[in-house]
Amino acid sequence: MRTQHPTFVPHSFDGFDLYAQLCVHLPPIAATSYHKVKNTIRASPPVPPQGRLSGRAARMYFALIRTGEPNSRTAGTPLEGLRVAHIRAIFTLPHHYPTPSRSEVPQRQALAYIEWMTPFHRMDPHSCLYVLSPSTRQQRPYGEVIVADRIVRNCHLWPAYGRAIDRRWNVDNVTEQSKTFYFSPYFDLPTFCMLRLGHFGCIP
């Protein structure tokens, strides 16, 4: 928008349609089932308590994202061309926003604001799991707006607890408080087949 419509200025009162989740269908795996599996990626903000209604914690999933970044560690594996990101919001642009004249971002196409995790490089020598951390640029979270079609599926990261669990962590804040995570291959059957058995075709 900045390069093709330099005179357009967004305003703080502009409204965006937000979506709580995005669903994709994973291809069937012959060794386990011939049925497609629905995979849900959630990105819902926290809801504060109001009156008699209790509040709700944020549900922002980690997910595998397609990227053109080269990575020699994953080249030739089912993880080639993929990187983990924290999904912060799924949304569409307001109707009056100009969109690029080219076809890669059609009007009202779903977009996502994500914050990248570090690429698949470092592996724990004991568990043989990839070790990931929130990626930063200029000491800030490395965020980006992408077309939602690049989101492949959700994934599961384990916080690195260390020798003692941080008592400040709980189910609502651990993804924000922890600075190091392990990429889990045991989340579900498609993930296990892809990461532990090296099967291709487990993701769309």
C-alpha positions in Angstrom: 0.0 0.0 0.0 2.8 2.4 0.8 4.6 1.8 -2.5 1.5 1.9 -4.8 -0.7 4.3 -2.9 1.7 6.7 -1.1 -1.0 9.4 -0.5 -3.3 7.1 1.4 -3.2 7.6 5.2 -4.9 5.0 7.6 -6.7 6.5 10.6 -6.9 5.2 14.2 -10.7 5.0 13.9 -10.7 2.6 10.8 -12.4 -0.6 11.6 -11.1 -4.0 10.7 -13.0 -7.3 10.6 -11.3 -9.8 12.9 -11.7 -13.5 12.8 -11.2 -15.8 15.7 -10.0 -18.8 13.7 -8.9 -20.2 10.4 -9.6 -23.8 9.4 -7.6 -25.8 6.9 -8.0 -29.5 5.8 -4.9 -31.7 6.1 -4.5 -34.4 3.4 -5.3 -38.0 4.5 -2.4 -40.2 5.5 -2.9 -43.7 4.1 -1.1 -45.3 7.1 -3.5 -43.9 9.6 -6.8 -42.9 7.9 -8.3 -42.0 4.5 -10.2 -39.1 5.9 -9.0 -35.5 5.8 -8.4 -33.9 9.2 -9.7 -30.3 9.9 -6.9 -28.2 11.5 -7.9 -25.0 13.3 -5.6 -22.0 13.8 -6.9 -19.7 16.5 -6.2 -16.0 17.0 -8.7 -14.6 19.5 -7.8 -11.7 21.8 -8.4 -11.8 25.6 -11.9 -10.8 26.7 -12.1 -9.0 30.1 -14.8 -9.9 32.6 -17.9 -7.8 32.3 -20.7 -8.0 34.9 -21.6 -11.6 35.5 -19.7 -12.8 32.5 -16.3 -14.2 33.2 -13.4 -13.1 31.0 -11.6 -15.3 28.5 -7.9 -15.6 28.0 -6.3 -15.0 24.6 -6.0 -18.0 22.2 -3.2 -17.3 19.8 -1.7 -20.4 18.2 1.7 -21.1 16.8 1.6 -22.2 13.2 3.8 -23.3 10.3 4.1 -20.6 7.6 5.3 -20.9 4.1 8.3 -18.8 3.4 10.8 -18.4 0.6 13.8 -18.1 3.0 16.5 -20.7 2.2 17.4 -23.0 5.1 20.1 -25.6 4.6 19.0 -27.4 7.8 15.5 -28.3 6.4 16.4 -28.6 2.7 15.1 -31.9 1.3 12.9 -32.5 4.4 9.2 -32.1 5.0 10.0 -28.8 6.8 11.6 -27.3 3.8 10.2 -23.8 3.1 8.4 -23.6 6.4 9.0 -21.5 9.5 7.0 -21.2 12.8 5.2 -17.9 13.7 2.9 -16.8 16.5 -0.5 -15.9 14.9 -1.6 -12.6 16.5 -4.6 -11.6 14.4 -6.5 -12.7 11.3 -8.3 -9.9 9.6 -9.5 -8.2 6.4 -8.8 -4.7 5.2 -11.7 -2.1 5.4 -13.6 -1.7 2.1 -12.3 1.8 1.5 -8.6 0.7 1.8 -6.8 0.6 -1.6 -5.3 -2.8 -2.4 -2.3 -3.5 -4.7 -3.2 -3.4 -8.4 -1.6 -6.8 -8.8 -3.6 -9.9 -8.0 -1.6 -11.3 -5.0 -3.9 -9.4 -2.5 -7.4 -9.3 -3.8 -9.9 -7.1 -2.1 -11.2 -8.6 1.2 -8.7 -11.4 1.2 -7.9 -12.7 4.7 -4.6 -11.4 6.1 -2.8 -12.3 9.3 -0.5 -10.4 11.5 2.2 -12.8 12.7 5.4 -12.6 14.9 8.1 -14.9 13.6 10.0 -17.5 15.6 13.7 -18.2 14.8 14.2 -20.5 11.8 14.8 -24.2 12.2 18.6 -24.2 12.9 19.5 -25.2 16.5 18.6 -28.7 17.7 18.7 -30.0 21.3 21.4 -32.8 21.3 19.5 -34.8 24.0 15.9 -34.7 22.7 16.7 -34.1 19.0 14.0 -31.4 19.0 14.3 -28.1 17.3 14.9 -25.2 19.7 13.0 -21.9 18.8 12.8 -18.5 20.3 10.8 -15.3 19.4 12.6 -13.6 16.5 13.5 -9.9 16.9 14.6 -7.0 14.8 16.1 -3.9 16.4 15.1 -5.4 19.8 11.5 -5.6 18.9 9.3 -8.6 17.8 9.8 -9.4 14.2 6.3 -9.0 13.0 4.8 -9.1 9.5 1.4 -9.0 7.7 1.0 -11.9 5.4 -1.7 -13.4 3.2 -3.5 -16.0 5.3 -3.1 -18.6 2.5 0.5 -18.9 3.6 -0.6 -20.4 6.9 -0.1 -24.2 6.6 -1.4 -25.6 9.9 -1.1 -25.1 13.7 1.8 -26.6 15.7 2.8 -27.2 19.3 5.8 -25.7 21.1 6.9 -26.8 24.6 8.3 -24.1 26.9 11.9 -24.8 27.9 11.3 -25.2 31.7 15.0 -25.6 32.7 15.8 -27.0 36.1 13.0 -25.1 37.8 9.6 -23.9 36.5 9.1 -20.2 36.6 6.3 -19.7 39.1 5.0 -16.7 37.2 4.0 -18.9 34.2 0.5 -20.2 33.8 -1.6 -21.5 30.9 -2.6 -18.0 29.9 0.8 -16.3 29.8 3.4 -19.0 29.2 3.6 -18.3 25.5 4.4 -14.7 26.3 6.7 -15.3 29.2 8.9 -18.1 27.9 11.9 -17.1 25.7 12.8 -20.6 24.5 10.6 -23.4 23.1 11.0 -26.9 21.8 9.2 -27.8 18.5 7.0 -30.8 19.3 6.8 -33.7 16.8 4.2 -35.5 19.0 1.3 -33.1 18.6 -0.9 -35.3 16.4 -0.5 -38.1 13.8 0.2 -35.9 10.8 2.9 -34.0 12.7 4.5 -37.3 13.9 4.4 -38.8 10.5 6.0 -35.7 9.0 8.7 -35.0 11.6 9.5 -38.4 13.0 8.9 -40.7 10.0 9.9 -38.2 7.4 6.7 -38.5 5.3 5.9 -35.9 2.7 2.3 -35.0 1.9 1.2 -34.6 5.5 0.4 -30.9 5.0 -1.5 -29.1 2.2 
